[in-house]
């Protein structure tokens, strides 16, 4: 089991760069991992929503996780996304990632089949029993149509290897309730860049971030200032970054962040269907936000 003290701070939910033929661009991926680590992020999350994992084959997902581990070379922990609506398939995927040497698993709540709270509990209980890897719960009702309620989170936190949650409900009251029900050892990560500061105030230990794909140094600085209680610095950074945080969701993630990364020359702007390139109108808005903030230049030089 990985050193759990390293699972904190800014974790980037990394994009997957593609060639124009939609194959994985491994050379760009290597450069991108270096950009992230040189930017000071604390860990990497491969094959999440931002990585377009649901459009990849099983072999491609495995390859992306393996490459992330290879390119990170032990410098930061690597977390692999392994979630879905079929518990047995999720467990099989986790076993594949175990063999690769991944440090932890991020597992989103089952989607589409909409289990009840007891179903969610039993789903994660089965996963926890099937692996020794640390498991980070991932609750994002806006994408999955189910909410991992605080009482259920508290029940799951009793399992030794269910160690954290990425809470992306956007509901600060719910996050506060979770914090009141779990032990201090259970880690709460903000699931939204715009909530890093308030979640840290509730005892959160960091963020699993979209925006850090583009600005690893700046989001890492915000995260550390927030968690360490340097509030004046954190507020200043948060205010500076807020236009970027909003722009990253001007269309469905990861469309805007990949468009922004392409503007810096880090990747080609290629998506897999059903995602499509950012609209012309929103491209103008995104370019304007990046230009006005000066952050596009920062990203290119980082």
C-alpha positions as CSV (number, residue, x, y, z in Angstrom):
1,X,0.0,0.0,0.0
2,X,1.3,3.4,-0.9
3,X,2.4,5.9,1.7
4,X,-0.9,7.6,2.3
5,X,0.8,10.8,3.5
6,X,1.7,11.5,-0.1
7,X,-2.0,11.5,-1.1
8,X,-2.8,15.1,-0.4
9,X,-2.5,18.5,-2.1
10,X,-3.0,19.1,-5.8
11,X,-3.7,16.0,-7.9
12,X,-4.2,16.6,-11.6
13,X,-7.0,14.6,-13.3
14,X,-4.8,14.4,-16.4
15,X,-6.0,14.7,-20.0
16,X,-5.1,12.1,-22.6
17,X,-3.5,13.6,-25.7
18,X,-4.4,12.1,-29.0
19,X,-2.9,12.3,-32.5
20,X,-5.2,13.4,-35.4
21,X,-6.1,9.8,-36.0
22,X,-7.3,9.6,-32.4
23,X,-4.5,7.2,-31.3
24,X,-2.8,8.0,-28.0
25,X,0.1,10.6,-28.5
26,X,2.7,9.0,-26.2
27,X,5.4,11.5,-26.9
28,X,3.0,14.4,-26.0
29,X,1.9,12.5,-23.0
30,X,5.5,12.2,-21.7
31,X,6.0,15.9,-22.2
32,X,2.7,16.6,-20.4
33,X,3.6,14.5,-17.4
34,X,7.0,16.3,-17.1
35,X,5.0,19.6,-17.3
36,X,2.9,18.5,-14.4
37,X,5.6,17.3,-12.2
38,X,7.8,20.3,-12.9
39,X,4.8,22.4,-12.1
40,X,4.8,21.0,-8.5
41,X,1.6,18.9,-8.5
42,X,1.5,16.3,-5.7
43,X,0.0,13.4,-7.6
44,X,-1.6,12.3,-10.9
45,X,-4.9,10.8,-11.6
46,X,-5.0,8.8,-14.9
47,X,-8.1,7.6,-16.8
48,X,-10.7,9.8,-15.1
49,X,-13.4,11.8,-16.8
50,X,-10.9,14.4,-17.8
51,X,-8.8,11.7,-19.5
52,X,-11.7,10.6,-21.7
53,X,-11.4,7.1,-20.3
54,X,-14.9,6.1,-21.2
55,X,-14.0,6.5,-24.9
56,X,-11.0,4.2,-24.6
57,X,-10.8,0.4,-24.9
58,X,-9.7,-1.7,-22.0
59,X,-6.2,-2.0,-23.5
60,X,-5.9,1.7,-24.1
61,X,-6.9,2.5,-20.5
62,X,-4.3,0.0,-19.2
63,X,-1.7,1.6,-21.5
64,X,-2.4,5.1,-20.3
65,X,-2.1,4.0,-16.6
66,X,1.1,2.1,-17.4
67,X,2.6,5.2,-19.2
68,X,1.7,7.5,-16.3
69,X,3.5,5.2,-13.9
70,X,6.5,4.9,-16.2
71,X,6.8,8.6,-16.9
72,X,6.1,9.6,-13.3
73,X,8.9,7.2,-12.3
74,X,8.0,7.3,-8.6
75,X,8.3,11.1,-8.3
76,X,4.7,11.5,-7.4
77,X,1.9,8.9,-6.6
78,X,-0.2,7.7,-9.5
79,X,-4.0,7.2,-8.9
80,X,-6.0,5.3,-11.5
81,X,-9.6,5.9,-12.3
82,X,-11.7,2.7,-12.0
83,X,-15.4,3.2,-11.7
84,X,-18.5,2.1,-13.5
85,X,-22.0,0.5,-13.2
86,X,-20.8,-3.1,-13.2
87,X,-19.1,-3.9,-9.9
88,X,-17.5,-7.1,-11.1
89,X,-15.9,-5.3,-14.1
90,X,-14.7,-2.5,-11.8
91,X,-12.9,-5.1,-9.6
92,X,-11.4,-6.7,-12.7
93,X,-10.0,-3.3,-13.8
94,X,-8.6,-2.6,-10.4
95,X,-6.8,-6.0,-10.4
96,X,-5.2,-5.0,-13.8
97,X,-4.0,-1.7,-12.3
98,X,-2.7,-3.4,-9.2
99,X,-0.4,-5.5,-11.4
100,X,0.9,-2.3,-13.0
101,X,1.9,-0.9,-9.6
102,X,-0.6,1.9,-9.3
103,X,-0.6,3.7,-5.9
104,X,-4.4,4.1,-5.4
105,X,-7.8,3.9,-7.1
106,X,-10.3,6.7,-7.7
107,X,-13.7,5.1,-8.1
108,X,-16.7,7.1,-9.3
109,X,-20.2,6.1,-8.2
110,X,-22.0,3.8,-10.5
111,X,-23.9,5.7,-13.2
112,X,-27.0,5.0,-15.3
113,X,-28.4,2.2,-13.2
114,X,-28.8,4.6,-10.3
115,X,-28.4,2.4,-7.2
116,X,-29.9,3.3,-3.9
117,X,-27.6,4.2,-0.9
118,X,-27.4,0.6,0.2
119,X,-26.4,-0.4,-3.3
120,X,-23.7,2.2,-3.3
121,X,-22.5,0.9,0.1
122,X,-22.4,-2.7,-1.1
123,X,-20.7,-1.7,-4.4
124,X,-17.8,-0.1,-2.6
125,X,-17.7,-2.7,0.2
126,X,-17.1,-5.4,-2.6
127,X,-14.4,-3.3,-4.1
128,X,-12.7,-2.7,-0.8
129,X,-12.7,-6.4,-0.1
130,X,-11.2,-7.2,-3.5
131,X,-8.0,-5.1,-3.2
132,X,-5.5,-3.8,-0.7
133,X,-5.1,-0.6,-2.7
134,X,-6.2,2.7,-1.1
135,X,-9.6,3.7,-2.5
136,X,-10.8,7.3,-3.1
137,X,-14.5,7.5,-3.4
138,X,-15.8,9.9,-6.1
139,X,-19.2,11.5,-5.8
140,X,-20.3,13.7,-8.7
141,X,-24.1,13.6,-9.0
142,X,-24.1,16.0,-12.0
143,X,-22.6,13.3,-14.1
144,X,-23.8,10.1,-12.5
145,X,-27.3,10.9,-11.3
146,X,-26.6,9.5,-7.8
147,X,-25.3,11.2,-4.7
148,X,-23.1,9.6,-2.2
149,X,-24.8,10.8,1.0
150,X,-22.8,11.8,4.1
151,X,-24.1,8.8,6.2
152,X,-23.1,6.4,3.5
153,X,-19.6,8.0,3.2
154,X,-19.2,7.7,7.0
155,X,-20.2,4.0,6.8
156,X,-17.7,3.4,4.0
157,X,-14.9,5.3,5.8
158,X,-14.9,2.5,8.4
159,X,-13.2,0.2,5.8
160,X,-9.4,0.3,6.3
161,X,-8.6,0.9,2.6
162,X,-11.4,3.4,1.8
163,X,-9.2,6.4,2.7
164,X,-10.7,9.5,1.0
165,X,-13.4,11.1,-1.1
166,X,-13.3,13.4,-4.1
167,X,-16.5,15.4,-3.4
168,X,-17.8,17.1,-6.5
169,X,-21.4,17.7,-5.5
170,X,-20.7,21.4,-5.3
171,X,-22.7,21.3,-2.0
172,X,-20.7,22.9,0.8
173,X,-23.2,21.9,3.4
174,X,-22.9,18.3,2.4
175,X,-19.1,18.4,2.5
176,X,-19.3,20.0,5.9
177,X,-21.6,17.2,7.1
178,X,-19.2,14.5,5.7
179,X,-16.3,16.2,7.6
180,X,-18.4,16.1,10.8
181,X,-19.0,12.4,10.5
182,X,-15.7,10.9,9.5
183,X,-12.4,10.7,11.4
184,X,-9.6,13.1,10.8
185,X,-7.7,10.3,9.1
186,X,-10.3,10.2,6.3
187,X,-9.3,12.6,3.5
188,X,-11.6,15.0,1.7
189,X,-10.5,16.3,-1.7
190,X,-12.4,19.1,-3.4
191,X,-13.8,17.9,-6.7
192,X,-14.1,21.5,-8.0
193,X,-11.3,23.9,-8.4
194,X,-13.5,26.8,-7.4
195,X,-14.1,25.1,-4.0
196,X,-10.5,24.4,-3.0
197,X,-10.4,27.2,-0.4
198,X,-13.8,26.5,1.4
199,X,-13.2,22.8,1.4
200,X,-9.8,23.3,3.0
201,X,-11.5,25.4,5.7
202,X,-13.6,22.4,6.5
203,X,-10.5,20.2,6.9
204,X,-10.0,19.2,3.3
205,X,-6.5,18.1,2.2
206,X,-6.5,19.2,-1.4
207,X,-8.1,19.0,-4.8
208,X,-8.4,16.6,-7.7
209,X,-8.1,19.3,-10.3
210,X,-9.0,20.0,-13.9
211,X,-7.4,23.5,-14.1
212,X,-4.0,22.2,-13.0
213,X,-3.7,20.5,-16.4
214,X,-3.2,24.0,-17.7
215,X,-1.7,25.7,-14.6
216,X,-0.1,23.1,-12.3
217,X,2.1,25.6,-10.4
218,X,-0.7,28.1,-9.8
219,X,-3.3,25.6,-8.7
220,X,-0.7,23.8,-6.5
221,X,0.2,27.1,-4.8
222,X,-3.5,27.8,-4.2
223,X,-4.0,24.4,-2.7
224,X,-1.1,24.6,-0.4
225,X,-1.9,28.1,0.8
226,X,-5.5,27.0,1.5
227,X,-4.6,23.8,3.3
228,X,-1.9,25.5,5.3
229,X,-4.2,28.3,6.4
230,X,-2.4,31.2,4.7
231,X,-5.8,32.8,4.0
232,X,-4.7,36.1,2.6
233,X,-2.5,34.4,0.0
234,X,-5.1,31.8,-0.7
235,X,-7.8,34.4,-1.3
236,X,-5.6,36.4,-3.7
237,X,-4.7,33.3,-5.7
238,X,-8.3,32.1,-5.7
239,X,-9.5,35.5,-7.0
240,X,-6.9,35.5,-9.7
241,X,-7.7,31.9,-10.8
242,X,-11.5,32.1,-10.6
243,X,-12.0,33.2,-14.3
244,X,-10.0,30.2,-15.4
245,X,-11.9,27.9,-13.1
246,X,-15.2,29.1,-14.7
247,X,-13.8,28.9,-18.2
248,X,-12.8,25.3,-17.8
249,X,-16.5,24.4,-17.7
250,X,-17.8,26.7,-20.4
251,X,-18.5,23.5,-22.2
252,X,-18.3,19.9,-21.1
253,X,-15.0,18.9,-19.5
254,X,-12.4,18.2,-20.9
255,X,-13.3,20.2,-24.0
256,X,-12.2,23.6,-22.7
257,X,-9.0,22.5,-20.9
258,X,-7.8,20.6,-24.0
259,X,-8.5,23.6,-26.2
260,X,-6.5,25.8,-23.8
261,X,-3.6,23.3,-23.7
262,X,-3.6,23.2,-27.5
263,X,-3.3,27.0,-27.4
264,X,-0.1,26.7,-25.4
265,X,1.3,24.1,-27.8
266,X,1.4,21.3,-25.3
267,X,-1.0,19.0,-27.2
268,X,-3.0,18.7,-30.4
269,X,-6.6,19.6,-30.0
270,X,-8.2,16.2,-30.6
271,X,-11.2,14.6,-28.9
272,X,-13.0,11.4,-29.3
273,X,-16.7,11.3,-30.1
274,X,-19.1,12.1,-28.7
275,X,-17.0,15.0,-27.6
276,X,-16.4,17.6,-30.3
277,X,-14.1,20.7,-30.5
278,X,-15.1,23.8,-28.6
279,X,-17.5,26.1,-30.5
280,X,-16.3,29.1,-32.3
281,X,-18.1,31.5,-29.9
282,X,-16.7,29.8,-26.8
283,X,-13.2,29.6,-28.3
284,X,-13.2,33.4,-28.5
285,X,-14.4,33.6,-24.8
286,X,-11.8,31.1,-23.7
287,X,-9.0,33.0,-25.5
288,X,-10.2,36.2,-24.0
289,X,-10.1,34.9,-20.5
290,X,-6.7,33.4,-20.9
291,X,-5.4,36.6,-22.5
292,X,-6.9,39.0,-20.0
293,X,-5.6,37.0,-17.0
294,X,-2.1,36.6,-18.5
295,X,-2.3,33.0,-17.5
296,X,-1.9,31.7,-21.1
297,X,1.6,33.1,-21.0
298,X,2.2,31.7,-17.6
299,X,1.1,28.2,-18.8
300,X,3.4,28.4,-21.9
301,X,6.4,29.3,-19.7
302,X,5.7,27.0,-16.8
